[in-house]
Amino acid sequence: MSDERRLAVLRAIVQDYVQTSEPVGSKALLERHQLGVSAATVRNDMAALEEAGLIVAPHTSAGRIPTDAGYRLFVDRLSTIKPLSPAERTAIARFLDGAVDLDDVVDRTVRLLSTLTRQVAVMQYPSISRSTVRHLELVPLGGSRIMVVLILNTGRVEQRIVEVSTELDGEDGEDLVALLRTRINEATVGKRLADASAALEALPSGFEPDQRDTVRSITAALDDALVPEREERVVMAGTANLARSGMDFPTHLYDVLEALEQHVILLKLLSTAGESADTLAVRIGHENPFAELQTTSMVTSGYGPGADLVAGLGVVGPTRMDYPSAMAAVRAVATYVSRILAD
């Protein structure tokens, strides 16, 4: 019973400190929360929590604040994450549904997350190496020129214009384009890029000898479009929110901002995202492997169409974060982004 009571005291300290940014004393706890015990019992519980390393007294203050370990226990003991209200879910859906392409989806997502949580929002572009082919379209441009359009399951579109050795005007050219379109889609749709690229190698041999050079030119351009980019992209919004929490950073805020500008760091952090849009990863304070960010916490989730995760998104803020709200927002937004990509 005492463990549950002490957990309730810890929960109250976390909630009050997140809300007020002021160290929390026993008197304030009794005034703000229905703990059902005496002041002496609360003081004893706070002493036990401090001895366990879950709260600490900053300087000579009579109040206490949570430690990284205290936040971790608080997060781990969240039995459920309070869902967003119907109005909030509707607003998210309408805002994201208005996106016109993948770039717009990413831009809207980080702006929405930073607004909902008042933290820094980060989102990794869908990893092309983890994407699959949704459709391939061939568009004759007249004469011997043709556009190859590759559409991935993430909504990403790659285009190449190819000059081939055969005139594609006329009935024979139209028949060749139609046959090639069908065979390429049969060979690649639903496959990861590496597998789709391998499937293209044998394609020219299935055509007439006088058609193979044209087929090779088109499959070579498509193969080029299938090559994963070496550098992944991360988009960020809401860095100004950190300025509102400047007192939460014992070291210079510049160190935090500089670390966030390094996309390699963000990509490594986003790689810890949950295994699905319903699964969250929370990294608190010194759990962070980068010293510059050990005064921050990060809440992340994976996203992607169907069961396939293609990247991560989340928020970064001070350890004095409203974890339940941040976790609810990240999970909801990841779910909606995944649905958009699946459509």
ZISUL-V517025 format. One record per pair of residues at least 12 apart in sequence whose ideal C-beta (glycine too) atoms are under 7 Angstrom apart, sorted by the first residue. I is the first residue (numbers start at 1). J is the second residue. Records with the same first field share a line. If there is no record, write none. Layout:
I=J ; J
//
This chain:
5=37 ; 45
6=45 ; 48 ; 49
7=77
8=35
9=29 ; 35 ; 42 ; 45 ; 46 ; 49
10=49 ; 54 ; 55 ; 70 ; 73 ; 74
11=74
12=29 ; 33
13=55 ; 64 ; 66
14=66 ; 70 ; 71 ; 74
16=28 ; 32
17=65 ; 66 ; 320
18=320 ; 321 ; 322
21=247 ; 320
22=63
23=58 ; 61 ; 63 ; 64 ; 65
24=63 ; 64
25=62 ; 63
26=39 ; 42 ; 43 ; 46
29=42
30=42
46=64
50=64
53=67 ; 69
54=66 ; 67 ; 69 ; 70 ; 73
55=67 ; 70
68=284 ; 285 ; 286 ; 287 ; 319
71=284 ; 319
72=284
74=323
75=282 ; 323
78=324
81=324 ; 327 ; 328 ; 331
82=324 ; 328
83=328
84=328 ; 329 ; 332
89=332
92=112 ; 332 ; 333 ; 336
93=336
95=108 ; 112
96=108 ; 109 ; 112 ; 336 ; 337 ; 340
99=340
102=154 ; 155 ; 156
105=155 ; 337 ; 340
106=123 ; 125 ; 235
107=235
109=123 ; 313 ; 333 ; 337
110=122 ; 123 ; 235 ; 236 ; 237
111=237
112=333
113=315 ; 329 ; 330 ; 333
114=237 ; 238 ; 241
116=329
117=315 ; 325 ; 326 ; 329
118=241
119=238 ; 241 ; 315 ; 316 ; 317 ; 321 ; 326
120=236 ; 238 ; 239 ; 241 ; 242 ; 260 ; 315 ; 316 ; 317
121=236 ; 237 ; 238 ; 315
122=234 ; 236 ; 266 ; 270 ; 313 ; 314 ; 316
123=234 ; 235 ; 313
124=232 ; 234 ; 267 ; 270 ; 311 ; 312 ; 313
125=232 ; 233 ; 311
126=154 ; 156 ; 310 ; 311
127=232 ; 310 ; 311
128=156 ; 193 ; 228 ; 229
129=193 ; 228
130=308 ; 310
131=152 ; 153 ; 154 ; 156 ; 193 ; 310
132=152 ; 153 ; 190 ; 191 ; 192 ; 308
133=150 ; 152 ; 188 ; 189 ; 190 ; 191 ; 196
134=151 ; 152 ; 153 ; 189
135=151 ; 185 ; 189
136=150 ; 181 ; 184 ; 185 ; 188 ; 222
137=149
138=177 ; 180 ; 181
140=168 ; 177
141=161
142=169
143=167 ; 169
144=163 ; 164 ; 165 ; 166 ; 167 ; 168
145=161 ; 163
146=162 ; 164 ; 168 ; 218
147=159 ; 161
148=160 ; 162 ; 218 ; 221 ; 222 ; 225
150=222 ; 225
153=305 ; 341
154=305 ; 310 ; 341
155=341
158=225
160=221 ; 224 ; 225
162=217 ; 218 ; 221
164=214 ; 217 ; 218
165=213 ; 214
166=214
176=211 ; 214
180=215 ; 218
183=203 ; 206
184=203 ; 222
187=199 ; 200 ; 203
188=200
193=226 ; 228
196=226
197=223 ; 226
200=219 ; 222 ; 223
203=215 ; 219
204=216 ; 219
232=267
234=263 ; 266 ; 267
236=260
239=257 ; 260
242=256 ; 257
245=317 ; 318
248=295 ; 318 ; 320
249=295 ; 318
250=295
251=295
255=292
256=292 ; 293 ; 295 ; 296
258=292
259=290 ; 292 ; 293
260=316
265=290
269=283 ; 298
270=300 ; 312 ; 314
271=312
272=300
273=300 ; 301 ; 302 ; 312 ; 314
274=300 ; 301 ; 302
275=302
276=302 ; 309
277=301 ; 302 ; 303 ; 334 ; 335 ; 338
278=331
279=301
280=299 ; 301 ; 327 ; 330 ; 331
281=300
282=297 ; 299 ; 323 ; 327
283=297 ; 298
284=297 ; 319
285=297 ; 319
295=318 ; 319
296=316 ; 317 ; 318 ; 319
297=317 ; 319 ; 321
298=314 ; 316
299=314 ; 315 ; 326 ; 327 ; 330
300=312 ; 313 ; 314 ; 330
301=313 ; 314 ; 330 ; 331 ; 334
303=334 ; 337 ; 338
304=338 ; 341
305=338 ; 341 ; 342
306=342
313=333 ; 334
314=330
315=330
//
